[in-house]
């Protein structure tokens, strides 16, 4: 009987965690959308092109990555990774 109660409590805890994660995910999605809406698309694209050009040319990526993720371009780390990998 104790085992069933512990098992049920574990299920309830997992359900709460799932609901919390869904709520957090929704808020984070909205934050990313807002960030993308307010950033300068031209500056963002140019910063990512700089990363891509450096990667294709075998140059030092670090200055280009830092430029892409600074407060000016607001490029996300994922965007930079996608450019570096040619996606």
C-alpha positions, 0 to 999 in steps of 0.5 A: 500500500505504501508503494502505491502511494509513493508511486502515485505521489511521483506521478503527481509530481511529474504532472506538476512539473510538466504543467510548470514546464509548459507554462515556462515554455510559453513565457519563454516563446513570447520573450523570444518573439518579442526580442526578434520583433524589436531587434534590427533585422539588418544588423542581425543578418550582417552579424550572422553573415560575418560569422558565416564568412569567417567560418567559410574562410577559416578565420578566427570566429571569436570576434564575429561571434562576440559581435553577433551576440552583443547587445547591438545585434541581439542574435541568439546563440542558436542563430550563430550555431546555425550559421556556423553549421551552414543551416 
